[in-house]
Amino acid sequence: MHKSSEILRKQTALKGQRKISVLICICLGFTIHVVTVYWWHRRDDILQPLVMLPPKSIPPFWHALFTFMVNDTLDRQASMISKCLLLIYYKNSRGRYYRKQGQMLTLVEYLMLLYRALLPTPVWYRFFLNKDYGSLFSSLMTGLYLTFKLTSVVEKVQSFFTALKALSRKEVHYGAYATSEQVNAAGDLCAICQEKMHAPILLRCKHIFCEDCVSEWFERERTCPLCRALVKPADLRSYGDGSTSLLFQIF
């Protein structure tokens, strides 16, 4: 029994090392790609919008679209680099800390969604200032665009601060940490991982699970794994699995 458990630990450690190696390769690949593309297009006037500055000249329509697509794609890759670094950090930490890891990944995603929403603004602002379409058209389109953009940005700012607030909360919003008496009464065995409970969480339905196990479960579900009672409220969407929005932010 001792020998088989030792083999299992070694296999788990080997898998962990392989995952870290893959994450490091992804980070290096994305970093090289981002730096190479921006260096190649350094004269195409696409770097100004990265710091919220309008292009030096009024861009043609197709060049504006090119700028949006390049910046949006590379910014998503930059966010993936950040997420991979977070996964490496939590992989090397004591325990899995799945809930904190998911909250950090969600916070990074909402910060990037806010930044991506702001990226097209300076380019469209410069584009709509083109007097060739008439001063009335230019003023009207600029005003309409900034109005709609403000609404979108406010929504994303609220989502970002909600994710930040969730990160700062120590309590579990779908339950509470169980006492030793409650754990002993439940049998001290997690129904998800079938092992001794670590940082047990008492759900509102009174079932108890490991914090890491139930946090990973609630990345996909909102109900108790045992009784299927509705436990997790419908709040901010989680990006704890490292996913990101695939739609281009053009406007």
C-alpha positions as CSV (number, residue, x, y, z in Angstrom):
1,M,0.0,0.0,0.0
2,H,2.8,2.4,0.9
3,K,4.7,1.6,-2.3
4,S,1.6,2.2,-4.5
5,S,0.9,5.5,-2.8
6,E,4.5,6.5,-3.3
7,I,4.2,5.7,-7.0
8,L,0.9,7.7,-7.2
9,R,2.6,10.7,-5.7
10,K,5.5,10.5,-8.1
11,Q,3.1,10.3,-11.1
12,T,1.1,13.3,-9.8
13,A,4.4,15.3,-9.4
14,L,5.5,14.3,-12.9
15,K,2.1,15.4,-14.4
16,G,2.4,18.7,-12.5
17,Q,5.9,19.3,-13.9
18,R,4.6,18.6,-17.4
19,K,1.8,21.1,-17.0
20,I,4.2,23.8,-15.8
21,S,6.5,23.1,-18.8
22,V,3.5,23.5,-21.2
23,L,2.5,26.7,-19.5
24,I,6.0,28.1,-19.7
25,C,6.1,27.2,-23.5
26,I,2.8,28.9,-24.0
27,C,4.0,32.1,-22.2
28,L,7.2,32.2,-24.3
29,G,5.3,31.5,-27.6
30,F,2.8,34.3,-27.0
31,T,5.5,36.7,-25.8
32,I,7.6,36.2,-28.9
33,H,4.6,36.5,-31.1
34,V,3.4,39.8,-29.5
35,V,6.8,41.4,-29.6
36,T,7.5,40.2,-33.2
37,V,4.2,41.5,-34.6
38,Y,4.5,44.9,-32.9
39,W,8.1,45.3,-34.1
40,W,7.1,44.3,-37.6
41,H,4.2,46.9,-37.7
42,R,6.1,49.6,-35.7
43,R,5.6,52.1,-38.6
44,D,2.0,51.3,-39.2
45,D,0.7,53.7,-36.5
46,I,-0.9,50.9,-34.4
47,L,1.0,51.5,-31.2
48,Q,-0.6,54.9,-30.3
49,P,-4.0,53.4,-29.3
50,L,-2.3,51.0,-26.9
51,V,-1.7,54.0,-24.5
52,M,-5.1,55.6,-25.4
53,L,-3.6,58.1,-27.8
54,P,-5.2,58.9,-31.2
55,P,-3.2,58.0,-34.3
56,K,-0.9,60.7,-35.7
57,S,-3.1,60.9,-38.9
58,I,-6.7,60.2,-39.8
59,P,-6.7,56.5,-40.6
60,P,-8.5,55.0,-43.7
61,F,-11.4,52.8,-42.7
62,W,-9.7,49.5,-43.6
63,H,-6.5,50.6,-41.8
64,A,-8.7,51.3,-38.7
65,L,-10.2,47.8,-38.8
66,F,-6.7,46.4,-39.2
67,T,-5.5,48.3,-36.1
68,F,-8.5,47.0,-34.1
69,M,-8.0,43.4,-35.0
70,V,-4.2,43.4,-34.4
71,N,-4.4,45.2,-31.1
72,D,-7.4,43.1,-29.9
73,T,-5.8,39.8,-30.8
74,L,-2.4,40.6,-29.3
75,D,-4.0,42.0,-26.1
76,R,-5.9,38.7,-25.7
77,Q,-2.6,36.9,-26.0
78,A,-1.0,39.2,-23.5
79,S,-3.8,38.4,-21.1
80,M,-3.2,34.7,-21.7
81,I,0.4,35.2,-20.7
82,S,-0.8,36.7,-17.4
83,K,-3.2,33.8,-16.8
84,C,-0.5,31.2,-17.5
85,L,1.8,32.9,-15.0
86,L,-1.0,32.8,-12.4
87,L,-1.6,29.1,-13.1
88,I,2.2,28.5,-12.6
89,Y,2.1,30.5,-9.4
90,Y,-0.8,28.6,-7.9
91,K,0.5,25.3,-9.1
92,N,3.7,25.9,-7.0
93,S,1.7,27.1,-4.0
94,R,0.9,24.9,-1.0
95,G,-2.5,23.4,-1.8
96,R,-4.5,24.1,-4.9
97,Y,-6.2,27.3,-3.8
98,Y,-8.8,26.8,-6.6
99,R,-11.2,29.4,-5.4
100,K,-8.5,32.2,-5.2
101,Q,-7.1,31.1,-8.5
102,G,-10.5,31.3,-10.2
103,Q,-11.1,34.7,-8.7
104,M,-7.7,36.0,-10.0
105,L,-8.3,34.6,-13.5
106,T,-11.8,36.3,-13.5
107,L,-10.3,39.6,-12.4
108,V,-7.7,39.5,-15.1
109,E,-10.3,38.8,-17.7
110,Y,-12.6,41.6,-16.6
111,L,-9.7,44.0,-16.5
112,M,-8.7,43.0,-20.1
113,L,-12.4,43.3,-21.2
114,L,-12.4,46.9,-19.9
115,Y,-9.1,47.7,-21.6
116,R,-10.2,46.1,-24.9
117,A,-13.4,48.2,-24.8
118,L,-11.3,51.4,-24.5
119,L,-8.8,50.4,-27.3
120,P,-10.9,51.4,-30.3
121,T,-12.0,54.8,-28.9
122,P,-9.0,56.9,-29.9
123,V,-8.9,55.4,-33.4
124,W,-12.7,56.0,-34.0
125,Y,-12.4,59.5,-32.5
126,R,-9.7,60.4,-34.9
127,F,-11.6,58.7,-37.8
128,F,-14.8,60.6,-37.1
129,L,-12.9,63.9,-37.1
130,N,-12.4,63.6,-40.9
131,K,-14.0,66.7,-42.3
132,D,-14.3,65.1,-45.8
133,Y,-17.7,63.7,-44.7
134,G,-18.9,67.1,-43.6
135,S,-18.6,68.8,-40.2
136,L,-22.2,68.0,-39.3
137,F,-21.7,64.3,-40.0
138,S,-18.4,64.3,-38.1
139,S,-19.8,66.0,-35.0
140,L,-23.0,63.8,-35.0
141,M,-21.1,60.5,-35.3
142,T,-18.5,61.5,-32.7
143,G,-21.2,62.4,-30.2
144,L,-23.2,59.2,-30.9
145,Y,-20.1,57.0,-30.7
146,L,-18.9,58.5,-27.4
147,T,-22.3,58.2,-25.9
148,F,-22.7,54.5,-26.7
149,K,-19.0,53.9,-25.7
150,L,-19.5,55.5,-22.3
151,T,-22.5,53.2,-21.6
152,S,-20.4,50.1,-22.5
153,V,-17.3,51.2,-20.5
154,V,-19.4,52.0,-17.4
155,E,-20.9,48.5,-17.5
156,K,-17.4,46.9,-17.8
157,V,-16.0,49.1,-15.0
158,Q,-18.8,47.9,-12.7
159,S,-18.1,44.3,-13.6
160,F,-14.4,44.8,-12.9
161,F,-15.0,46.3,-9.5
162,T,-17.5,43.5,-8.7
163,A,-14.7,41.0,-9.5
164,L,-12.3,43.0,-7.4
165,K,-14.7,43.0,-4.5
166,A,-15.2,39.3,-4.8
167,L,-11.5,38.8,-4.6
168,S,-11.2,40.9,-1.4
169,R,-14.0,38.9,0.4
170,K,-12.8,36.2,2.6
171,E,-16.1,34.5,3.2
172,V,-17.5,32.0,0.8
173,H,-20.7,33.4,-0.9
174,Y,-22.2,29.9,-1.3
175,G,-21.6,28.7,2.2
176,A,-19.3,29.0,5.3
177,Y,-16.4,27.2,6.7
178,A,-17.6,24.1,8.7
179,T,-16.7,23.6,12.4
180,S,-14.9,20.4,13.5
181,E,-18.1,19.1,15.1
182,Q,-20.0,19.5,11.8
183,V,-17.2,17.8,9.9
184,N,-17.1,14.9,12.3
185,A,-20.9,14.5,12.1
186,A,-20.7,14.4,8.3
187,G,-18.0,11.7,8.4
188,D,-14.9,13.8,7.4
189,L,-15.0,12.4,3.9
190,C,-15.5,14.6,0.8
191,A,-18.1,13.1,-1.5
192,I,-16.4,14.7,-4.5
193,C,-12.7,13.6,-4.1
194,Q,-13.5,10.7,-1.7
195,E,-10.6,11.8,0.6
196,K,-10.2,13.4,4.0
197,M,-11.7,17.0,3.9
198,H,-9.3,19.9,3.5
199,A,-10.7,23.4,4.5
200,P,-14.3,22.0,4.5
201,I,-17.2,24.2,3.4
202,L,-20.7,23.9,4.7
203,L,-23.2,24.7,1.9
204,R,-26.5,26.3,2.5
205,C,-28.1,22.9,2.0
206,K,-26.0,21.6,5.0
207,H,-23.7,19.3,2.9
208,I,-20.0,19.6,3.4
209,F,-17.2,19.3,0.9
210,C,-13.5,20.3,0.5
211,E,-13.1,24.0,-0.4
212,D,-11.1,23.2,-3.5
213,C,-13.4,20.5,-4.7
214,V,-16.6,22.5,-4.3
215,S,-15.1,25.7,-5.7
216,E,-14.1,23.8,-8.9
217,W,-17.6,22.3,-9.0
218,F,-19.2,25.8,-8.8
219,E,-17.2,27.0,-11.8
220,R,-19.6,24.9,-13.9
221,E,-22.7,24.4,-11.7
222,R,-24.9,26.3,-9.3
223,T,-26.4,23.4,-7.4
224,C,-25.2,21.0,-4.6
225,P,-23.3,18.0,-6.0
226,L,-25.4,15.7,-3.8
227,C,-29.0,17.0,-3.4
228,R,-29.0,19.4,-6.4
229,A,-30.4,22.2,-4.3
230,L,-29.8,25.6,-5.7
231,V,-26.8,27.0,-3.7
232,K,-24.8,29.4,-5.8
233,P,-26.5,32.7,-6.6
234,A,-26.5,34.0,-10.2
235,D,-23.8,36.7,-9.9
236,L,-20.8,37.8,-11.9
237,R,-19.8,35.3,-14.7
238,S,-16.7,33.4,-13.7
239,Y,-13.7,33.0,-16.0
240,G,-12.0,30.7,-13.5
241,D,-11.2,28.2,-16.2
242,G,-9.0,30.7,-18.0
243,S,-11.4,31.3,-20.9
244,T,-11.7,34.6,-22.7
245,S,-14.1,36.3,-25.1
246,L,-13.4,35.4,-28.7
247,L,-15.3,38.3,-30.3
248,F,-13.3,41.1,-31.8
249,Q,-13.7,44.5,-30.0
250,I,-14.2,46.7,-33.1
251,F,-16.4,49.4,-31.7
